[in-house]
């Protein structure tokens, strides 16, 4: 059978709480919901990091940002890091990336330069979009379109938006492929939308739909943070949440763009289905969420709450393989997406990728599996989001453990307390569960060679049995299929693998 085509669609700042098929709320994400009806919906999918660049690094390289380089916004991928595009291009795929990249370390918009593993004819990052606008239009996009009336006064329609132009290029690509289908070269097309992220640009009629829409946060709106880490309390004080006395979040532009980007995704899906391009998998996800006033917090940052860490993830198979599609409850992560796509394309997974093919969990759920979320800092350029606040989260089927290196820690029962109000970190009844999860997190940090690992992650105030230690094992960089062999420092020969170093002083 020929290798399948793959379309990977991602949005920005759209957690599960903003998608109808996950929440049941009237959010008008009908096209995304349609993918879920025809595909596998992952109900415990998590970002690698609740901030743009590190999340994207995990998704597009298959390894955590703490290793690939961009451990915070505006830091670039390392030169020895391979991306999804490289793996697929070298395996005979046509590779096309359209939209926000945010992995070149330059700024929010990017450099406009297409990496060699992607088709430059379709590359359209933020810098390319800006190049298509004049100075007045750029000012409008970034600062001048804050109400429906602003949009009408400036005659802004969908053709002005980055999202529309991304979809137009995607449709053009699919049309081109349909015409040249006799080539039989499979394709990987990535569509990376900026919406519903700020500056919330969409046609005025979308905003008008949400002028009177209030998102009910439930009990999360009234969390007084008294049981929570001190950095969350500081965050809440510095950035007050726009939530009313009834615990409702009101932001017409955000909800409008959430609706609008769904319609833009729908245009591409409709074109794919009408063109009858066979053997195509569609994958949809997002990078992270927005706190929206839950737990008295807004934006994103160093916290493990589902509001910003639990991402939508839907995989729709080709038409002839859509039997018995269903929700999957096994915890999965961005880190699993590249291995899954490689398995679909029959590309060998290199040792350096720690993730799994999550389609294996369709018929064989892995209830003991855990996934990690990391946070280090929001951005290099400024400290307005709190600076360096390292966090590691370990999510399993029933519980979530959050280690906040500089402050205090958290444990939540995902079944009994889905709003994550009651911090169980010091409750003796859950000490055994907490400690076992802690051990599994530490083991995973060691396995992936997290460069921020240190004994402080283990010697928490509630973990009296853990002792500080200095020396540990040497673990060489796993093979990635491209890099030269790793050589042992002491011998200059290819490394023999894991070893405990002997560093006795010699004179």
C-alpha positions, -999 to 999 in steps of 0.1 A, spaced: 0 0 0 13 35 -8 24 58 19 -4 80 32 -7 118 29 -8 137 62 -23 170 70 -14 184 105 -35 214 116 -26 234 147 -40 265 163 -25 288 189 -39 292 224 -69 268 221 -71 243 249 -98 217 252 -119 242 271 -124 261 238 -136 232 217 -172 221 216 -166 183 214 -146 185 246 -168 209 266 -203 207 252 -204 245 252 -217 265 223 -184 275 209 -192 269 172 -162 247 165 -183 226 142 -156 217 118 -132 205 145 -161 187 161 -167 170 128 -132 157 127 -138 142 161 -170 124 149 -150 108 122 -117 102 141 -100 94 173 -104 121 200 -77 120 227 -92 131 260 -60 133 280 -36 150 256 -11 174 270 13 201 257 50 197 262 50 232 276 23 258 282 41 285 261 44 288 223 80 280 213 88 252 237 54 236 229 61 238 191 96 224 197 82 193 213 57 188 186 79 194 155 111 177 168 97 149 190 120 158 219 115 183 247 126 219 243 150 215 272 171 194 249 163 208 214 173 243 224 142 266 226 134 261 263 117 295 263 102 318 237 126 335 212 154 308 214 161 288 182 164 251 177 199 237 180 218 231 147 220 194 154 182 190 159 161 174 131 125 184 126 94 166 113 100 181 79 135 166 76 124 131 85 95 132 60 114 149 32 142 124 34 116 96 33 103 108 -1 75 131 10 66 165 -4 67 187 27 47 219 30 45 242 60 21 271 60 18 296 88 33 304 122 66 288 129 80 305 160 111 282 161 138 303 145 146 323 177 142 357 160 109 372 172 72 365 173 69 369 135 100 349 124 126 357 98 105 350 67 132 324 56 120 289 48 140 261 64 154 238 37 132 208 48 100 227 38 87 239 4 96 275 1 68 282 -24 42 278 4 61 290 34 41 318 51 53 327 86 45 360 103 72 379 85 58 368 52 23 379 62 37 413 74 55 417 40 21 415 23 7 444 44 16 481 43 25 500 74 -10 512 80 -24 477 77 3 464 101 -7 490 126 -43 480 123 -35 443 127 -15 448 158 -32 477 176 -62 491 158 -89 465 154 -103 461 189 -140 462 183 -165 451 157 -169 488 148 -131 492 142 -133 463 118 -163 478 99 -148 513 99 -116 499 82 -135 475 59 -118 445 72 -130 412 59 -117 376 61 -93 382 32 -73 406 54 -65 379 80 -35 356 83 -58 327 89 -76 332 56 -43 335 37 -30 303 53 -62 284 42 -59 299 7 -24 285 3 -35 251 17 -63 250 -9 -39 259 -36 -15 232 -25 -43 206 -25 -55 217 -59 -20 214 -73 -16 179 -58 -50 168 -72 -40 179 -107 -6 162 -104 -18 131 -85 -2 108 -111 31 116 -95 20 95 -65 44 114 -42 29 115 -7 27 148 11 29 162 46 12 195 49 13 215 81 -11 244 87 -2 265 117 -28 291 125 -21 320 149 -58 323 159 -74 325 184 -42 341 198 -40 379 201 -45 403 182 -79 386 176 -85 397 140 -116 383 123 -146 397 105 -169 419 125 -199 396 123 -180 370 144 -173 395 172 -210 406 172 -220 369 178 -201 370 211 -209 404 225 -233 389 250 -215 355 255 -201 348 289 -180 317 296 -190 301 329 -158 289 346 -176 272 375 -157 266 408 -124 274 392 -133 311 391 -135 312 429 -102 295 438 -86 318 464 -52 302 458 -47 297 495 -36 261 489 -15 270 459 21 280 452 31 316 461 42 324 425 5 318 414 -6 343 440 19 369 428 8 362 392 -29 367 401 -21 400 419 0 414 390 -24 404 362 -60 406 375 -85 383 358 -115 398 340 -141 376 356 -175 388 369 -190 380 403 -208 350 388 -175 335 377 -179 342 340 -152 352 315 -161 378 289 -139 383 259 -158 386 226 -127 389 204 -111 357 217 -143 336 213 -149 352 178 -114 342 166 -120 307 180 -151 305 159 -134 321 129 -103 298 128 -127 268 129 -143 280 98 -109 285 81 -100 249 90 -133 238 76 -125 254 42 -94 232 40 -112 200 51 -140 206 27 -115 211 -2 -97 179 8 -129 159 9 -144 172 -23 -111 167 -42 -113 130 -31 -76 129 -25 -74 94 -10 -54 79 18 -51 111 38 -49 113 76 -59 146 92 -44 155 126 -56 185 146 -41 200 178 -31 232 195 1 244 213 -15 253 247 -44 271 262 -54 304 280 -62 305 317 -92 328 310 -95 338 347 -96 302 360 -79 301 394 -77 339 392 -51 337 365 -49 349 329 -26 342 299 -2 312 303 29 304 323 43 283 351 13 262 361 1 228 353 -37 235 353 -56 218 325 -68 252 313 -34 257 296 -18 223 295 -46 200 283 -47 203 245 -72 191 219 -59 162 198 -79 145 171 -67 121 144 -91 114 115 -82 84 94 -88 81 57 -124 74 47 -120 36 44 -105 33 79 -130 51 100 -146 21 116 -149 20 154 -134 54 160 -137 64 196 -123 86 224 -89 76 238 -83 82 276 -47 71 278 -25 102 286 -6 113 255 15 144 246 29 165 219 60 144 222 40 115 207 28 132 176 59 129 155 64 92 164 28 85 155 31 103 121 63 85 114 46 51 121 18 60 97 44 68 70 65 37 78 95 59 88 118 43 113 117 61 147 152 71 159 163 64 195 163 101 204 125 103 202 110 92 235 73 92 224 51 64 212 27 57 184 -5 67 202 -27 49 177 -15 17 195 -37 28 224 -69 26 203 -74 -10 211 -49 -14 239 -53 14 264 -22 20 286 -37 31 319 -3 32 337 12 56 312 24 91 323 34 122 303 55 152 313 49 189 309 77 214 314 80 251 320 112 272 325 104 308 316 81 326 293 106 346 272 142 357 272 134 393 263 115 403 294 104 393 329 69 406 329 56 370 331 76 361 362 110 352 349 126 318 356 100 296 373 109 260 365 81 234 367 77 198 358 43 181 357 36 144 356 1 134 344 -13 99 348 -49 86 343 -61 94 378 -37 120 393 -15 150 383 17 159 402 32 194 398 67 201 410 74 238 413 111 239 419 113 273 436 80 273 454 56 246 467 41 216 449 7 203 439 -12 170 436 -47 167 421 -72 139 417 -82 141 381 -114 122 386 -128 136 418 -115 171 414 -114 180 376 -114 217 385 -81 212 404 -92 231 434 -80 208 462 -42 205 465 -35 171 480 3 174 481 4 172 519 -25 148 525 -12 116 541 -39 95 525 -23 102 491 13 101 501 20 67 485 4 77 452 23 110 453 57 94 460 53 67 433 43 94 408 73 115 419 97 85 414 83 80 379 87 117 370 123 117 382 130 85 362 116 101 331 136 133 336 167 111 338 157 90 308 152 120 285 184 137 299 165 168 310 194 193 313 176 210 342 177 179 363 192 184 398 187 168 432 163 196 442 136 180 420 138 150 443 144 164 478 111 181 482 99 190 518 73 162 517 98 136 505 118 129 536 133 96 523 151 113 495 188 123 501 209 148 482 236 132 460 263 145 437 273 119 412 251 100 388 251 81 355 265 92 322 239 89 294 251 96 258 229 114 233 207 88 217 210 82 179 189 105 157 196 90 124 217 119 112 244 130 137 279 115 139 286 88 165 290 101 201 325 96 213 336 90 249 355 119 264 381 98 281 388 74 253 379 92 221 362 60 209 325 55 202 307 56 235 298 22 251 266 37 265 254 43 300 280 43 328 286 56 363 315 80 361 346 77 384 359 111 390 385 105 416 412 132 415 445 121 399 478 140 403 
